[in-house]
Structures are given as C-alpha cells and as structure tokens.
C-alpha cells in the first residue's frame, strides 16, 4: 500500500540519505562531546544523587492562645 504512494513522490531516494546523515552527524557530535567532557564534571554529576545537601526543615510551632 505505502509502496505505491512512495513511488509517486519526487526524489524519494534522497530522504533515506538525509535521515542517515542527520543520524550520523548527531551521534558523531554526541561522541565528541562525551570524549571532551572533563572527568571531574562527570564524577561531580554522578555524586549528586547521593549527596544530602538539602537544608534542614525547621518547624516552628505557633501558639495562637497566648497573644
């Protein structure tokens, strides 16, 4: 069914090449980013979920009877 529709599209053979090119450029850029990232930054980001840097929540009781 779809084959019939795609056969009538002008220059349909170029779209797989464009798709592959976008895919390749994206992952090549991603690999360059991963290789250039500093190891200290990766270690710091990896430690973030394990740190307990949240401030303590202090509750204050309010006594409304003594004005």
Secondary structure, DSSP 4 states (H G I P E B T S, - for coil): -HHHHHHTSTTTHHHHHHHHHHHHHHHHHHHHHHHHS-HHHHHHHHHGGG---PPPP------SS--
